Amino acid sequence: MSEAWSASEPVPGVVIHQPADGFRYSAEVFWLVGLVLEGGMPSSALDLGTGSGVMPMLLAAHGVDAVGVDVQARWKEAWERTLQRSRVPGHVELRVEAVQDLFLGRVFDAIVCNPPFFAPGSGPEPADPFKAAARFEHHGGLRDFVQAGLRHLAPGGRLWWAIPTSREGELLAFLPASHRVCGGYRVGRRRSLVLVSDRPQQVEGFTSIPGRGEVVDRWYDLARKRPAG
Ligand SMILES: C[S@@+](CC[C@H](N)C(=O)[O-])C[C@H]1O[C@@H](n2cnc3c(N)ncnc32)[C@H](O)[C@@H]1O
């Protein structure tokens, strides 16, 4: 089926294509990218369930080499357009792959993941397949994303999640003894940004913040700021 794509330029030089009427990225992508950058510039990054590829593109705008994977082949056309029209210093690879089958043979300093929000059947399903696969776990669950993340995380690397606050306990339960939740943020009443690592980091415990304000603005600014030169 051929899609109608719309283009947006969240940062100069990054032209993201997404369905004109379908799943579209939201503020979380800026929060996660801002959090990664706040912790220090990684040399490489991986995005699990990348959708439009916006997070790898934003990271590549800062010079990070980034890989994004998504199970839905329908994103390919959008990615081609995005890669053709964008100008970023980092290298970006966007590939169709299910996280369950992901064995890239390399590890990453930073991993970001905004996985499908809910178990299938836990709410009304959108008819649009992009939206349905973004919201509901039709192609794999949180455990699959956790396992793929840990397989690809460098020692000392940082894995940032955006998940519903109601699923924090599940994420914790899927972690092996080698890794721990180092803390993060509860944004508003429903979203959590959770840092997982094999090392204790500076962020300890959870900070509750509003969905608008200084902290999220800081991440947003970090994600959107192009490095000088
Ligand atoms: C909530 S959306 C997030 C998209 C994008 N990262 C963003 O934040 O805008 C979740 C994405 O995960 C993808 N996905 C679902 N199951 C997957 C799987 N088993 N392997 C890889 N990607 C998957 C969906 O196609 C969807 O694009």
The ligand as a MOL file (V3000), in Angstrom:
LIG
                    3D

  0  0  0     0  0            999 V3000
M  V30 BEGIN CTAB
M  V30 COUNTS 27 29 0 0 0
M  V30 BEGIN ATOM
M  V30 1 C 5.7760 3.6030 20.4920 0
M  V30 2 S 6.4490 3.3390 18.8900 0 CHG=1
M  V30 3 C 7.9370 4.3030 18.9950 0
M  V30 4 C 8.4470 4.7790 17.6510 0
M  V30 5 C 9.6260 5.7720 17.7640 0
M  V30 6 N 10.7380 5.1860 18.4870 0
M  V30 7 C 9.1820 7.0430 18.4590 0
M  V30 8 O 9.4560 7.1690 19.6630 0
M  V30 9 O 8.5350 7.8750 17.7960 0 CHG=-1
M  V30 10 C 7.0380 1.6470 19.0030 0
M  V30 11 C 7.7050 1.1340 17.7200 0
M  V30 12 O 8.1410 -0.2070 17.9850 0
M  V30 13 C 7.9880 -0.9570 16.7890 0
M  V30 14 N 7.9690 -2.3890 17.1510 0
M  V30 15 C 6.9650 -3.0770 17.7210 0
M  V30 16 N 7.3190 -4.3520 17.9400 0
M  V30 17 C 8.6080 -4.4700 17.4970 0
M  V30 18 C 9.5510 -5.5360 17.4530 0
M  V30 19 N 9.2430 -6.7570 17.9160 0
M  V30 20 N 10.7690 -5.3010 16.9410 0
M  V30 21 C 11.1030 -4.0610 16.4580 0
M  V30 22 N 10.2540 -3.0080 16.4690 0
M  V30 23 C 9.0310 -3.2050 16.9800 0
M  V30 24 C 6.6820 -0.4410 16.2030 0
M  V30 25 O 6.5720 -0.7310 14.8250 0
M  V30 26 C 6.7770 1.0510 16.5120 0
M  V30 27 O 7.3480 1.7520 15.4420 0
M  V30 END ATOM
M  V30 BEGIN BOND
M  V30 1 1 1 2
M  V30 2 1 2 3
M  V30 3 1 2 10
M  V30 4 1 3 4
M  V30 5 1 4 5
M  V30 6 1 5 6
M  V30 7 1 5 7
M  V30 8 2 7 8
M  V30 9 1 7 9
M  V30 10 1 10 11
M  V30 11 1 11 12
M  V30 12 1 11 26
M  V30 13 1 12 13
M  V30 14 1 13 14
M  V30 15 1 13 24
M  V30 16 1 14 15
M  V30 17 1 14 23
M  V30 18 2 15 16
M  V30 19 1 16 17
M  V30 20 1 17 18
M  V30 21 2 17 23
M  V30 22 1 18 19
M  V30 23 2 18 20
M  V30 24 1 20 21
M  V30 25 2 21 22
M  V30 26 1 22 23
M  V30 27 1 24 25
M  V30 28 1 24 26
M  V30 29 1 26 27
M  V30 END BOND
M  V30 END CTAB
M  END
